[in-house]
Amino acid sequence: MNAMANNILLIADDSADAARIQGALAESANEQFKLEWVRQLTDGLVRLSKGGEEAILLDLLPLDIHS
């Protein structure tokens, strides 16, 4: 297993989707993942400005996309 966690940012409004993704990542035998979940695109953009993500998962219809 990797000593360092792969940082993943999830931007999605559905808590059930977030739980499924977290569960799938937890089942990985070869890698360690740290998932950070935000519900809104604006929060995700703020988080992205801080850096440190290896991957971003984006719901195609976040709640605030038309704000």
C-alpha positions in Angstrom: 0.0 0.0 0.0 1.1 3.5 -0.7 2.3 5.4 2.4 0.8 8.6 1.0 -3.0 9.0 0.4 -4.3 10.1 -3.0 -6.3 13.2 -2.4 -9.6 13.3 -4.3 -12.1 16.1 -4.3 -15.7 15.1 -4.8 -18.1 17.9 -5.8 -21.7 16.4 -5.7 -24.9 17.4 -4.0 -26.2 13.8 -3.3 -25.0 12.3 0.0 -25.9 8.8 -1.2 -23.6 9.2 -4.2 -20.8 10.5 -1.9 -21.3 7.4 0.3 -21.1 5.0 -2.6 -17.9 6.6 -3.9 -16.3 6.6 -0.5 -17.2 2.9 -0.1 -15.7 2.0 -3.5 -12.5 3.9 -2.7 -12.3 2.2 0.7 -12.4 -1.2 -1.0 -9.2 -0.6 -3.0 -6.5 -3.0 -1.9 -3.7 -1.3 -3.8 -4.1 2.4 -3.0 -5.1 4.6 -0.1 -7.5 7.5 -0.8 -8.5 10.5 1.1 -11.9 11.8 -0.2 -13.0 15.4 0.6 -16.6 16.0 -0.3 -18.3 19.3 -0.9 -21.9 19.8 -2.0 -21.6 22.9 -4.1 -19.5 23.9 -7.1 -18.6 27.2 -5.4 -17.2 25.4 -2.4 -15.3 23.0 -4.6 -13.7 26.0 -6.4 -12.6 27.5 -3.1 -11.2 24.1 -2.1 -9.4 23.7 -5.4 -7.7 27.1 -4.9 -5.8 25.6 -2.0 -4.3 22.8 -4.1 -3.2 19.3 -3.2 -5.7 17.2 -5.2 -4.6 14.3 -7.4 -8.1 13.9 -8.9 -11.5 15.7 -9.0 -14.9 14.0 -9.3 -17.6 16.3 -10.4 -21.3 15.7 -10.4 -22.6 16.9 -13.8 -25.5 18.8 -12.2 -24.3 20.4 -8.9 -27.0 22.5 -7.3 -25.4 25.9 -7.8 -24.1 25.5 -11.3 -26.6 28.2 -12.6 -26.0 30.7 -9.7 
